[in-house]
Amino acid sequence: MPTLLTHPAVPLAIGLALGTRTISRRLLLAGVALSVLPDLDVIAFQFAIPYEAGLGHRGFSHSLI
């Protein structure tokens, strides 16, 4: 199951495979940050928005594209 800790595995694996000559540290950090961005929707729980709501967890922010 994807978690806040496993989302960065993809950009980290790509960075490791291609090396720092191809992927700069700055780009790698941006990839890690952007990979966890969709899970920031857990903030909705603090506003009593239900899990299954459009603005709930795995709702709108997980479907931006």
N, CA, C and O atoms as CSV, one atom per row, in Angstrom:
chain,resi,resn,atom,element,x,y,z
A,1,MET,N,N,0.843,-1.174,0.000
A,1,MET,CA,C,0.000,0.000,0.000
A,1,MET,C,C,0.896,1.247,0.000
A,1,MET,O,O,1.828,1.330,0.799
A,2,PRO,N,N,0.625,2.215,-0.885
A,2,PRO,CA,C,1.414,3.442,-0.912
A,2,PRO,C,C,1.238,4.238,0.379
A,2,PRO,O,O,0.127,4.399,0.882
A,3,THR,N,N,2.330,4.718,0.887
A,3,THR,CA,C,2.302,5.536,2.097
A,3,THR,C,C,3.189,6.755,1.896
A,3,THR,O,O,3.850,6.902,0.868
A,4,LEU,N,N,3.188,7.601,2.873
A,4,LEU,CA,C,4.038,8.789,2.842
A,4,LEU,C,C,5.511,8.400,2.716
A,4,LEU,O,O,6.316,9.168,2.191
A,5,LEU,N,N,5.852,7.231,3.190
A,5,LEU,CA,C,7.239,6.773,3.115
A,5,LEU,C,C,7.551,6.037,1.819
A,5,LEU,O,O,8.703,6.034,1.387
A,6,THR,N,N,6.566,5.415,1.190
A,6,THR,CA,C,6.839,4.651,-0.028
A,6,THR,C,C,6.691,5.461,-1.306
A,6,THR,O,O,7.277,5.093,-2.324
A,7,HIS,N,N,5.935,6.542,-1.291
A,7,HIS,CA,C,5.809,7.378,-2.492
A,7,HIS,C,C,7.170,7.854,-3.003
A,7,HIS,O,O,7.400,7.816,-4.212
A,8,PRO,N,N,8.072,8.297,-2.142
A,8,PRO,CA,C,9.368,8.768,-2.628
A,8,PRO,C,C,10.252,7.657,-3.193
A,8,PRO,O,O,11.305,7.954,-3.757
A,9,ALA,N,N,9.866,6.405,-3.064
A,9,ALA,CA,C,10.690,5.308,-3.564
A,9,ALA,C,C,10.929,5.423,-5.070
A,9,ALA,O,O,12.016,5.093,-5.543
A,10,VAL,N,N,9.946,5.878,-5.822
A,10,VAL,CA,C,10.087,5.973,-7.274
A,10,VAL,C,C,11.121,7.029,-7.666
A,10,VAL,O,O,12.066,6.702,-8.384
A,11,PRO,N,N,10.982,8.288,-7.222
A,11,PRO,CA,C,12.023,9.247,-7.608
A,11,PRO,C,C,13.401,8.885,-7.054
A,11,PRO,O,O,14.413,9.141,-7.708
A,12,LEU,N,N,13.453,8.299,-5.869
A,12,LEU,CA,C,14.739,7.903,-5.312
A,12,LEU,C,C,15.379,6.782,-6.135
A,12,LEU,O,O,16.590,6.789,-6.358
A,13,ALA,N,N,14.576,5.831,-6.580
A,13,ALA,CA,C,15.093,4.738,-7.412
A,13,ALA,C,C,15.588,5.269,-8.756
A,13,ALA,O,O,16.630,4.836,-9.248
A,14,ILE,N,N,14.852,6.197,-9.347
A,14,ILE,CA,C,15.270,6.792,-10.610
A,14,ILE,C,C,16.574,7.560,-10.417
A,14,ILE,O,O,17.491,7.448,-11.231
A,15,GLY,N,N,16.655,8.330,-9.353
A,15,GLY,CA,C,17.877,9.078,-9.065
A,15,GLY,C,C,19.065,8.163,-8.830
A,15,GLY,O,O,20.177,8.460,-9.265
A,16,LEU,N,N,18.835,7.058,-8.147
A,16,LEU,CA,C,19.902,6.103,-7.893
A,16,LEU,C,C,20.332,5.422,-9.188
A,16,LEU,O,O,21.525,5.224,-9.420
A,17,ALA,N,N,19.379,5.067,-10.023
A,17,ALA,CA,C,19.682,4.372,-11.274
A,17,ALA,C,C,20.417,5.271,-12.265
A,17,ALA,O,O,21.339,4.819,-12.944
A,18,LEU,N,N,20.018,6.533,-12.351
A,18,LEU,CA,C,20.605,7.428,-13.347
A,18,LEU,C,C,21.819,8.197,-12.842
A,18,LEU,O,O,22.624,8.686,-13.636
A,19,GLY,N,N,21.950,8.302,-11.540
A,19,GLY,CA,C,23.108,8.973,-10.962
A,19,GLY,C,C,22.966,10.486,-10.915
A,19,GLY,O,O,22.059,11.062,-11.515
A,20,THR,N,N,23.886,11.117,-10.186
A,20,THR,CA,C,23.806,12.558,-9.969
A,20,THR,C,C,24.238,13.369,-11.190
A,20,THR,O,O,23.980,14.571,-11.252
A,21,ARG,N,N,24.882,12.737,-12.149
A,21,ARG,CA,C,25.228,13.465,-13.376
A,21,ARG,C,C,23.980,13.739,-14.214
A,21,ARG,O,O,23.909,14.755,-14.905
A,22,THR,N,N,23.011,12.851,-14.158
A,22,THR,CA,C,21.776,13.009,-14.929
A,22,THR,C,C,20.693,13.696,-14.111
A,22,THR,O,O,20.011,14.593,-14.606
A,23,ILE,N,N,20.533,13.277,-12.861
A,23,ILE,CA,C,19.503,13.816,-11.966
A,23,ILE,C,C,20.208,14.585,-10.855
A,23,ILE,O,O,20.886,13.992,-10.016
A,24,SER,N,N,20.047,15.901,-10.853
A,24,SER,CA,C,20.686,16.712,-9.807
A,24,SER,C,C,20.009,16.468,-8.466
A,24,SER,O,O,18.873,16.000,-8.402
A,25,ARG,N,N,20.709,16.785,-7.424
A,25,ARG,CA,C,20.121,16.631,-6.077
A,25,ARG,C,C,18.876,17.502,-5.930
A,25,ARG,O,O,17.898,17.105,-5.297
A,26,ARG,N,N,18.926,18.675,-6.513
A,26,ARG,CA,C,17.782,19.589,-6.431
A,26,ARG,C,C,16.553,18.994,-7.125
A,26,ARG,O,O,15.441,19.070,-6.602
A,27,LEU,N,N,16.759,18.405,-8.300
A,27,LEU,CA,C,15.658,17.767,-9.021
A,27,LEU,C,C,15.157,16.538,-8.270
A,27,LEU,O,O,13.955,16.274,-8.239
A,28,LEU,N,N,16.060,15.801,-7.675
A,28,LEU,CA,C,15.675,14.631,-6.894
A,28,LEU,C,C,14.819,15.035,-5.694
A,28,LEU,O,O,13.807,14.395,-5.408
A,29,LEU,N,N,15.218,16.083,-4.999
A,29,LEU,CA,C,14.432,16.560,-3.854
A,29,LEU,C,C,13.061,17.062,-4.305
A,29,LEU,O,O,12.066,16.859,-3.610
A,30,ALA,N,N,13.007,17.713,-5.462
A,30,ALA,CA,C,11.715,18.164,-5.992
A,30,ALA,C,C,10.828,16.965,-6.307
A,30,ALA,O,O,9.628,16.993,-6.033
A,31,GLY,N,N,11.405,15.916,-6.878
A,31,GLY,CA,C,10.639,14.701,-7.174
A,31,GLY,C,C,10.097,14.044,-5.920
A,31,GLY,O,O,8.956,13.583,-5.892
A,32,VAL,N,N,10.919,14.003,-4.886
A,32,VAL,CA,C,10.478,13.423,-3.607
A,32,VAL,C,C,9.339,14.258,-3.021
A,32,VAL,O,O,8.330,13.711,-2.574
A,33,ALA,N,N,9.500,15.571,-3.024
A,33,ALA,CA,C,8.460,16.447,-2.468
A,33,ALA,C,C,7.160,16.327,-3.247
A,33,ALA,O,O,6.087,16.244,-2.650
A,34,LEU,N,N,7.243,16.316,-4.560
A,34,LEU,CA,C,6.030,16.218,-5.377
A,34,LEU,C,C,5.371,14.844,-5.277
A,34,LEU,O,O,4.162,14.725,-5.475
A,35,SER,N,N,6.145,13.814,-4.975
A,35,SER,CA,C,5.566,12.472,-4.868
A,35,SER,C,C,4.673,12.324,-3.631
A,35,SER,O,O,3.756,11.503,-3.628
A,36,VAL,N,N,4.933,13.104,-2.591
A,36,VAL,CA,C,4.109,13.016,-1.387
A,36,VAL,C,C,2.991,14.060,-1.366
A,36,VAL,O,O,2.119,14.021,-0.498
A,37,LEU,N,N,3.018,14.972,-2.301
A,37,LEU,CA,C,2.024,16.051,-2.340
A,37,LEU,C,C,0.573,15.555,-2.342
A,37,LEU,O,O,-0.237,16.120,-1.608
A,38,PRO,N,N,0.199,14.537,-3.121
A,38,PRO,CA,C,-1.194,14.093,-3.107
A,38,PRO,C,C,-1.680,13.614,-1.741
A,38,PRO,O,O,-2.874,13.689,-1.451
A,39,ASP,N,N,-0.773,13.124,-0.903
A,39,ASP,CA,C,-1.193,12.637,0.412
A,39,ASP,C,C,-1.377,13.731,1.438
A,39,ASP,O,O,-1.738,13.444,2.579
A,40,LEU,N,N,-1.143,14.960,1.075
A,40,LEU,CA,C,-1.410,16.054,2.005
A,40,LEU,C,C,-2.910,16.269,2.210
A,40,LEU,O,O,-3.327,17.067,3.050
A,41,ASP,N,N,-3.713,15.539,1.426
A,41,ASP,CA,C,-5.156,15.661,1.595
A,41,ASP,C,C,-5.645,15.044,2.910
A,41,ASP,O,O,-6.832,15.139,3.223
A,42,VAL,N,N,-4.769,14.427,3.671
A,42,VAL,CA,C,-5.164,13.922,4.987
A,42,VAL,C,C,-5.548,15.062,5.918
A,42,VAL,O,O,-6.167,14.838,6.959
A,43,ILE,N,N,-5.184,16.278,5.547
A,43,ILE,CA,C,-5.580,17.454,6.319
A,43,ILE,C,C,-7.103,17.552,6.395
A,43,ILE,O,O,-7.645,18.132,7.336
A,44,ALA,N,N,-7.791,16.985,5.405
A,44,ALA,CA,C,-9.255,17.021,5.384
A,44,ALA,C,C,-9.853,16.402,6.646
A,44,ALA,O,O,-10.923,16.820,7.089
A,45,PHE,N,N,-9.180,15.416,7.226
A,45,PHE,CA,C,-9.694,14.785,8.444
A,45,PHE,C,C,-9.808,15.800,9.585
A,45,PHE,O,O,-10.685,15.679,10.440
A,46,GLN,N,N,-8.923,16.797,9.598
A,46,GLN,CA,C,-8.968,17.818,10.641
A,46,GLN,C,C,-10.199,18.716,10.507
A,46,GLN,O,O,-10.608,19.369,11.468
A,47,PHE,N,N,-10.783,18.743,9.315
A,47,PHE,CA,C,-11.968,19.563,9.063
A,47,PHE,C,C,-13.238,18.724,8.985
A,47,PHE,O,O,-14.265,19.185,8.486
A,48,ALA,N,N,-13.166,17.502,9.475
A,48,ALA,CA,C,-14.303,16.573,9.534
A,48,ALA,C,C,-14.872,16.265,8.151
A,48,ALA,O,O,-16.071,16.021,8.016
A,49,ILE,N,N,-14.030,16.275,7.134
A,49,ILE,CA,C,-14.460,15.884,5.791
A,49,ILE,C,C,-14.310,14.372,5.700
A,49,ILE,O,O,-13.220,13.848,5.932
A,50,PRO,N,N,-15.381,13.663,5.367
A,50,PRO,CA,C,-15.315,12.196,5.344
A,50,PRO,C,C,-14.329,11.672,4.298
A,50,PRO,O,O,-14.055,12.335,3.298
A,51,TYR,N,N,-13.812,10.494,4.543
A,51,TYR,CA,C,-12.849,9.838,3.660
A,51,TYR,C,C,-13.383,9.754,2.232
A,51,TYR,O,O,-12.655,10.033,1.279
A,52,GLU,N,N,-14.647,9.370,2.083
A,52,GLU,CA,C,-15.216,9.120,0.755
A,52,GLU,C,C,-15.704,10.384,0.036
A,52,GLU,O,O,-16.164,10.296,-1.102
A,53,ALA,N,N,-15.615,11.535,0.664
A,53,ALA,CA,C,-16.059,12.789,0.042
A,53,ALA,C,C,-15.106,13.187,-1.087
A,53,ALA,O,O,-13.956,12.750,-1.115
A,54,GLY,N,N,-15.581,14.006,-2.001
A,54,GLY,CA,C,-14.769,14.464,-3.120
A,54,GLY,C,C,-13.516,15.189,-2.689
A,54,GLY,O,O,-12.489,15.117,-3.364
A,55,LEU,N,N,-13.591,15.889,-1.568
A,55,LEU,CA,C,-12.418,16.582,-1.042
A,55,LEU,C,C,-11.741,15.794,0.076
A,55,LEU,O,O,-10.829,16.296,0.733
A,56,GLY,N,N,-12.193,14.557,0.289
A,56,GLY,CA,C,-11.605,13.714,1.324
A,56,GLY,C,C,-10.316,13.067,0.846
A,56,GLY,O,O,-9.815,13.360,-0.240
A,57,HIS,N,N,-9.794,12.183,1.681
A,57,HIS,CA,C,-8.549,11.495,1.347
A,57,HIS,C,C,-8.746,10.648,0.094
A,57,HIS,O,O,-9.741,9.934,-0.021
A,58,ARG,N,N,-7.826,10.722,-0.822
A,58,ARG,CA,C,-7.851,10.051,-2.126
A,58,ARG,C,C,-8.974,10.579,-3.018
A,58,ARG,O,O,-9.470,9.871,-3.895
A,59,GLY,N,N,-9.358,11.805,-2.785
A,59,GLY,CA,C,-10.384,12.436,-3.603
A,59,GLY,C,C,-9.777,13.330,-4.659
A,59,GLY,O,O,-8.981,12.871,-5.478
A,60,PHE,N,N,-10.135,14.581,-4.653
A,60,PHE,CA,C,-9.744,15.551,-5.674
A,60,PHE,C,C,-8.244,15.619,-5.898
A,60,PHE,O,O,-7.791,15.589,-7.042
A,61,SER,N,N,-7.470,15.708,-4.834
A,61,SER,CA,C,-6.014,15.896,-5.009
A,61,SER,C,C,-5.318,14.680,-5.600
A,61,SER,O,O,-4.218,14.799,-6.140
A,62,HIS,N,N,-5.939,13.520,-5.504
A,62,HIS,CA,C,-5.342,12.328,-6.110
A,62,HIS,C,C,-5.695,12.211,-7.589
A,62,HIS,O,O,-5.204,11.322,-8.284
A,63,SER,N,N,-6.545,13.109,-8.060
A,63,SER,CA,C,-7.012,13.018,-9.438
A,63,SER,C,C,-6.805,14.321,-10.198
A,63,SER,O,O,-7.594,14.641,-11.088
A,64,LEU,N,N,-5.780,15.067,-9.876
A,64,LEU,CA,C,-5.572,16.354,-10.522
A,64,LEU,C,C,-5.351,16.211,-12.028
A,64,LEU,O,O,-5.832,17.036,-12.804
A,65,ILE,N,N,-4.642,15.193,-12.436
A,65,ILE,CA,C,-4.379,15.003,-13.866
A,65,ILE,C,C,-5.608,14.437,-14.514
A,65,ILE,O,O,-5.614,14.196,-15.721
